[in-house]
Structure formats: structure tokens, C-alpha cells
């Protein structure tokens, strides 16, 4: 399948790159995680493109979307971008799938517009994150502030260290679409370096994160739509206790799927298991 590429005006005058995989059916929007881009979903899309109008987004600062010179990469701003994208395509009610950072954006949007979601899939993300995963991601970011590579294959090898369960084909595609070649022949990340900067860890920052987490819990409680929570069995981001709380205590129509042989990046670690879990939900 070959998607159609679009440039869409978002908030603050930025443009987003969007892949439209199919044009018929109920819209289904895909939001990737931190450091990923729209081709993260390539293994999954063919399973649903005959049934849904599938749109995959390069979120601001990622892929072929614009960078924000002021570094506005919070979930609220990215939810503003999603609202602009929906307006551009004339979409009212739709199904939303968000992984990691994209899941935080999805919860934020759902808290604003619960009536617009026909269904929601949250992939290995929750209002509260496991401290182990936060530490791991912080270490990875600190080691790779502005990496440059001699080839796509070199970056793919580095990704294999950060995604030890990742499938080689998925990691190679992540490297292929995550790099751009410079005039000197070397390759650099398409990702805005501001997204890789060290985050503050003082009392004020922790308080802000706690307030944000509570807003996300409140957003989940508002949702009337069926919601699937997907957890990688070896995830260090979404703990079993928090996943159970989401489904059993907060969501009105929550379902949990645990995908075996997968850590945080479920779609790249076990593409088939991810596909089966989502298709069982969105295709019935």
C-alpha cells in the first residue's frame, strides 16, 4: 500500500505531515510516540485500511513535520494540533490510537472532546508512568543529544540496543524514515533536538507532572466510548497495577490486552501480537 502525503496547518502556524492510507470508512487516526514518526504503523495499517479511513500523523518536531522554534511539545499543544488536523480533513467522530506520547495526547484530547471519540486505543501508556521506564528513557536521551550516523544501518544497530525486543525489519524502517541525509553525506535525526533535551526534575516540575497525571485520570473517567488499553508484557512504562486500575476502576468501557514478547514499543516488538489485539477491538 502507498499512502498519500499531506501538509496540514496546525497550531502556532506549524505544518504537520500526514499519511492518508485510505479514504473511505470511519476515520481512524494514529499518533506515534516520542522519537517515532508516522511509519511506525506500517505493519498494522494494511489490516484496517479496507475498513477505516486511516490517517497517520508525524507529530510536531518529528518526521517530516515542522519543528517548533519555541519548543512547545507538551500534550496540550499536540492536542491543539490534532484538533486542527481534524478540522482540515472535516472529521468529527473517529477512532483514535495513541502510543506512548501519542497516548498522552489522546487522553488530553479525550478529556476535551469525549463525545468525538467512537473508540480509543492506548498503547502502553497511562496517566502515571513507571519510574523504571522514565529513568531508562532519560538515560537514552542523555546519551544521544544530537547523533549523526554514517548510514541508515548504523542507526538501525543503535536502535536495536534501545529496542532489544524490536523486530529487525521494523527497526530498519524506523531508521530509514527517522533520518535525513545532509549535504556532507552523513545522516541526522529528523527529530527536533529540543525533544531530546534534559527535562527539569525539581519540585515544581514534579508538581506539574502530578497535576497533569490527575487531569489524565479525569479525562479517562469522562470517556463513554469503548477503550482498549494495550500493555507490553515486559513494559517498564505501564505497570500491571496501573493498567488494571485504568480498566477496572476508571474507564467506563475499558478492556485490557497484554501482548506477549513485547516491551514498551509493542508495535515494533511484536507486530503480529499488536495487530491481533487491535483488530479484535476495532474490527470486532
Secondary structure, DSSP 8 states (H G I E B T S, - for coil): ---EEEEEE-GGG-EEEEEE---SSEEEEEE--TT--GGGGHHHHTTTTTTEEEEEEE-TTSTTS---TT---SHHHHHHHHHHHHHHHT--SEEEEEETHHHHHHHHHHHH-GGGEEEEEEES--SS--HHHHHHHHHHHHH-SS-EESSHHHHHHHHHHH-TT--HHHHHHHHHHHEEE-TTS-EEESS-GGGGS----SHHHHHHHHHHHHHHHHHHHH--SEEEEEEETT-SSS-HHHHHHIIIII-TTEEEEEETT--S-HHHH-HHHHHHHHHHHH--
